[in-house]
Amino acid sequence: MPCWSATVGASAVRGLVVLRRLAGDESGASHIEYALIAGLAGTLLIGAYIRLADGLDTFFRALSGMLDGVL
């Protein structure tokens, strides 16, 4: 039966090997960059909507009032 510390040591070495391999692998980096850009764009769009919502509501209510008078 293997010693507990030897088993843990072997697991740690395997973990380090996997981490080194993942650190050298850049195949998914562009996907992550695109996801970050999409997230930023979504955040900016939501912020712009929140900022413009009151003004747009006022505009369309005034337009609706004008159209009610004409129609």
N, CA and C atoms as a LAMMPS dump frame, in Angstrom:
ITEM: TIMESTEP
0
ITEM: NUMBER OF ATOMS
213
ITEM: BOX BOUNDS ff ff ff
-5.0000000000000000e+02 5.0000000000000000e+02
-5.0000000000000000e+02 5.0000000000000000e+02
-5.0000000000000000e+02 5.0000000000000000e+02
ITEM: ATOMS id mol type element x y z
1 1 1 N 0.846 -1.177 0
2 1 2 C 0 0 0
3 1 3 C 0.891 1.24 0
4 2 1 N 0.647 2.197 -0.919
5 2 2 C 1.518 3.36 -1.008
6 2 3 C 1.313 4.295 0.186
7 3 1 N 2.339 4.998 0.478
8 3 2 C 2.313 5.972 1.566
9 3 3 C 1.415 7.151 1.169
10 4 1 N 0.707 7.72 2.134
11 4 2 C -0.217 8.831 1.865
12 4 3 C 0.518 10.026 1.268
13 5 1 N 1.682 10.36 1.815
14 5 2 C 2.428 11.529 1.321
15 5 3 C 2.935 11.297 -0.098
16 6 1 N 3.266 10.067 -0.451
17 6 2 C 3.707 9.778 -1.817
18 6 3 C 2.549 9.932 -2.786
19 7 1 N 1.355 9.512 -2.366
20 7 2 C 0.175 9.644 -3.218
21 7 3 C -0.163 11.107 -3.439
22 8 1 N -0.126 11.894 -2.385
23 8 2 C -0.406 13.324 -2.497
24 8 3 C 0.653 14.004 -3.351
25 9 1 N 1.904 13.613 -3.183
26 9 2 C 2.98 14.191 -3.981
27 9 3 C 2.813 13.896 -5.459
28 10 1 N 2.406 12.666 -5.777
29 10 2 C 2.19 12.296 -7.178
30 10 3 C 1.024 13.084 -7.763
31 11 1 N -0.017 13.277 -6.965
32 11 2 C -1.172 14.061 -7.432
33 11 3 C -0.776 15.507 -7.678
34 12 1 N 0.056 16.047 -6.808
35 12 2 C 0.499 17.426 -6.969
36 12 3 C 1.331 17.581 -8.229
37 13 1 N 2.185 16.611 -8.508
38 13 2 C 3.012 16.665 -9.717
39 13 3 C 2.127 16.585 -10.956
40 14 1 N 1.131 15.693 -10.938
41 14 2 C 0.212 15.61 -12.078
42 14 3 C -0.55 16.911 -12.251
43 15 1 N -0.969 17.516 -11.14
44 15 2 C -1.664 18.802 -11.199
45 15 3 C -0.794 19.885 -11.8
46 16 1 N 0.479 19.915 -11.421
47 16 2 C 1.399 20.913 -11.976
48 16 3 C 1.615 20.7 -13.471
49 17 1 N 1.694 19.436 -13.888
50 17 2 C 1.864 19.138 -15.312
51 17 3 C 0.652 19.631 -16.095
52 18 1 N -0.544 19.407 -15.562
53 18 2 C -1.766 19.868 -16.231
54 18 3 C -1.796 21.388 -16.276
55 19 1 N -1.433 22.04 -15.175
56 19 2 C -1.416 23.509 -15.153
57 19 3 C -0.43 24.081 -16.164
58 20 1 N 0.747 23.466 -16.266
59 20 2 C 1.723 23.943 -17.259
60 20 3 C 1.193 23.788 -18.671
61 21 1 N 0.541 22.665 -18.923
62 21 2 C -0.02 22.422 -20.25
63 21 3 C -1.121 23.444 -20.556
64 22 1 N -1.975 23.722 -19.581
65 22 2 C -3.051 24.692 -19.787
66 22 3 C -2.497 26.112 -19.958
67 23 1 N -1.45 26.434 -19.222
68 23 2 C -0.857 27.765 -19.329
69 23 3 C -0.245 27.99 -20.71
70 24 1 N 0.271 26.946 -21.318
71 24 2 C 0.874 27.07 -22.643
72 24 3 C -0.142 27.005 -23.773
73 25 1 N -1.35 26.536 -23.478
74 25 2 C -2.375 26.383 -24.506
75 25 3 C -3.16 27.682 -24.644
76 26 1 N -3.076 28.31 -25.795
77 26 2 C -3.769 29.579 -26.026
78 26 3 C -4.898 29.429 -27.048
79 27 1 N -5.358 28.218 -27.288
80 27 2 C -6.361 28.008 -28.328
81 27 3 C -7.706 28.639 -27.978
82 28 1 N -8.053 28.743 -26.715
83 28 2 C -9.337 29.327 -26.328
84 28 3 C -9.249 30.795 -25.969
85 29 1 N -8.067 31.382 -26.094
86 29 2 C -7.877 32.777 -25.686
87 29 3 C -8.735 33.73 -26.5
88 30 1 N -8.853 33.511 -27.799
89 30 2 C -9.645 34.423 -28.62
90 30 3 C -11.127 34.32 -28.268
91 31 1 N -11.581 33.133 -27.897
92 31 2 C -12.984 32.966 -27.491
93 31 3 C -13.259 33.76 -26.217
94 32 1 N -12.324 33.707 -25.295
95 32 2 C -12.482 34.452 -24.047
96 32 3 C -12.468 35.944 -24.331
97 33 1 N -11.593 36.381 -25.222
98 33 2 C -11.542 37.808 -25.571
99 33 3 C -12.849 38.258 -26.214
100 34 1 N -13.392 37.458 -27.111
101 34 2 C -14.675 37.803 -27.732
102 34 3 C -15.794 37.847 -26.697
103 35 1 N -15.777 36.931 -25.746
104 35 2 C -16.792 36.926 -24.694
105 35 3 C -16.678 38.174 -23.834
106 36 1 N -15.46 38.596 -23.527
107 36 2 C -15.265 39.817 -22.74
108 36 3 C -15.749 41.049 -23.507
109 37 1 N -15.464 41.099 -24.795
110 37 2 C -15.917 42.227 -25.62
111 37 3 C -17.437 42.241 -25.689
112 38 1 N -18.056 41.076 -25.876
113 38 2 C -19.521 41.001 -25.926
114 38 3 C -20.138 41.412 -24.595
115 39 1 N -19.528 41.004 -23.5
116 39 2 C -20.011 41.401 -22.182
117 39 3 C -19.92 42.896 -21.97
118 40 1 N -18.815 43.48 -22.399
119 40 2 C -18.642 44.934 -22.278
120 40 3 C -19.662 45.66 -23.146
121 41 1 N -19.857 45.195 -24.37
122 41 2 C -20.836 45.828 -25.258
123 41 3 C -22.24 45.733 -24.668
124 42 1 N -22.592 44.591 -24.117
125 42 2 C -23.899 44.429 -23.488
126 42 3 C -24.077 45.361 -22.306
127 43 1 N -23.04 45.494 -21.5
128 43 2 C -23.097 46.395 -20.35
129 43 3 C -23.275 47.833 -20.806
130 44 1 N -22.557 48.221 -21.844
131 44 2 C -22.695 49.59 -22.357
132 44 3 C -24.085 49.831 -22.932
133 45 1 N -24.638 48.85 -23.632
134 45 2 C -25.989 48.997 -24.187
135 45 3 C -27.04 49.123 -23.09
136 46 1 N -26.909 48.323 -22.056
137 46 2 C -27.855 48.412 -20.942
138 46 3 C -27.721 49.76 -20.252
139 47 1 N -26.49 50.214 -20.061
140 47 2 C -26.276 51.53 -19.458
141 47 3 C -26.867 52.647 -20.299
142 48 1 N -26.701 52.564 -21.61
143 48 2 C -27.263 53.586 -22.498
144 48 3 C -28.783 53.556 -22.462
145 49 1 N -29.356 52.368 -22.42
146 49 2 C -30.819 52.25 -22.359
147 49 3 C -31.353 52.88 -21.071
148 50 1 N -30.704 52.568 -19.96
149 50 2 C -31.145 53.124 -18.674
150 50 3 C -31.035 54.643 -18.697
151 51 1 N -29.959 55.139 -19.284
152 51 2 C -29.722 56.584 -19.341
153 51 3 C -30.747 57.287 -20.242
154 52 1 N -31.131 56.645 -21.331
155 52 2 C -32.035 57.26 -22.305
156 52 3 C -33.508 56.916 -22.089
157 53 1 N -33.805 55.991 -21.199
158 53 2 C -35.173 55.494 -21.048
159 53 3 C -36.167 56.608 -20.733
160 54 1 N -35.841 57.491 -19.793
161 54 2 C -36.781 58.562 -19.423
162 54 3 C -37.014 59.525 -20.577
163 55 1 N -35.951 59.896 -21.277
164 55 2 C -36.088 60.804 -22.413
165 55 3 C -36.908 60.188 -23.536
166 56 1 N -36.684 58.913 -23.818
167 56 2 C -37.451 58.24 -24.867
168 56 3 C -38.917 58.099 -24.472
169 57 1 N -39.174 57.809 -23.212
170 57 2 C -40.551 57.696 -22.735
171 57 3 C -41.28 59.028 -22.906
172 58 1 N -40.619 60.111 -22.527
173 58 2 C -41.223 61.447 -22.686
174 58 3 C -41.485 61.756 -24.15
175 59 1 N -40.523 61.446 -25.007
176 59 2 C -40.661 61.705 -26.438
177 59 3 C -41.854 60.958 -27.023
178 60 1 N -41.95 59.655 -26.739
179 60 2 C -43.021 58.863 -27.328
180 60 3 C -44.39 59.212 -26.736
181 61 1 N -44.441 59.61 -25.482
182 61 2 C -45.715 60.054 -24.906
183 61 3 C -46.175 61.357 -25.577
184 62 1 N -45.235 62.282 -25.814
185 62 2 C -45.578 63.528 -26.501
186 62 3 C -46.024 63.24 -27.932
187 63 1 N -45.319 62.349 -28.607
188 63 2 C -45.696 61.965 -29.963
189 63 3 C -47.085 61.331 -29.981
190 64 1 N -47.37 60.489 -29.012
191 64 2 C -48.674 59.854 -28.921
192 64 3 C -49.771 60.906 -28.703
193 65 1 N -49.48 61.889 -27.875
194 65 2 C -50.439 62.955 -27.653
195 65 3 C -50.711 63.765 -28.917
196 66 1 N -49.674 64.022 -29.701
197 66 2 C -49.843 64.744 -30.959
198 66 3 C -50.668 63.937 -31.952
199 67 1 N -50.396 62.64 -32.027
200 67 2 C -51.121 61.784 -32.96
201 67 3 C -52.58 61.61 -32.54
202 68 1 N -52.84 61.609 -31.25
203 68 2 C -54.227 61.528 -30.786
204 68 3 C -55.013 62.749 -31.234
205 69 1 N -54.373 63.917 -31.224
206 69 2 C -55.037 65.135 -31.665
207 69 3 C -55.287 65.141 -33.169
208 70 1 N -54.433 64.527 -33.935
209 70 2 C -54.545 64.528 -35.403
210 70 3 C -55.519 63.448 -35.868
211 71 1 N -55.419 62.277 -35.259
212 71 2 C -56.246 61.148 -35.694
213 71 3 C -57.535 61.217 -34.955
